[in-house]
């Protein structure tokens, strides 16, 4: 593929992304700048009736008649990236979204935000939305769950608008500790009630969530130092260190499904520890704590690299992360630690997506495909090898054909609706990132979205 043809392909892909963004922006005008989670692809209107879920999708994860900032994070990242390089008006659009969201959604009784897996913000009657009520109308309390790691850029954007909101959230994480007498946390916590979430037969604490909280506390500490943040970080570090297997791998959870090592949970926590350690180092804070984070992350990764683990390439469902999810964790961890084997594994995952076409017999959530393209864009930057840009553009063309056959992207192959929970924002971000990486090289204003973990 010649340089000229690659540039032409990249421009065409960027134009497809911008057409989609323009349509989503037009829809947002009816909702004070916020983007509905479910949209009719033909009319641009918010879907009033909730469609049936695709296989593997849970109603308790969906944001019917509302918007979800965690779902929209890659969409906003794309708007800011293109706003810096091609369409300055996109920056204004993304700012309007965040201004509105921070103003309406962050002042809760616990400090925890209505975002993530089971909670969101209703647009039809402005209030916190509760996804559990789709199947169980008696479930009154909206529940916080991080869903994915909150990136530094988003914490900075929230802090710029309301520093107190960041610290209310960091302090509110304590409501995830649901068994103080024998310390144990759970990934769920009430948003609108200062109380402990019920203890279940399983702990559902999940190491990846411990990594989310450690990064949240670390960011808050770098903005307004508090000894309590450091104490909570140390507690969480020790929580999993004391529960690791003899192999140094981690279980899925501390009670319940805890008899086998979990490659995904180990990778997720270790990656977050490296990011948090580098954030402390950048601010010249807590050097001993940063060293502990890094040393334990290295131990987890050394254990991980002693094993092999296969992931589904296409067609993820709840609880079964796609390989692209793992691949971007590997490149992120490599950037913060330098293990060549992690980079080699990321390359093998990327190659698998290039070798295996999108299936036509099962719905593939948009996030799977978008992250695959984003992973390849990361490898274009890391390796500067032409093969990743050449083959990556071919994959991106297939992704554009599959998900952007109309201006508003589809949430998954085989369906004809936009649904943010399925990750169409990752398609827009991944395609834009690769196209701009090919065109601009190291000057590309977009970076890989490392939030999935």
Order of alpha helices (4+ residues) and beta strands (2+ residues): alpha-beta-beta-alpha-alpha-beta-beta-beta-alpha-alpha-beta-alpha-alpha-alpha-alpha-alpha-alpha-alpha-alpha-beta-alpha
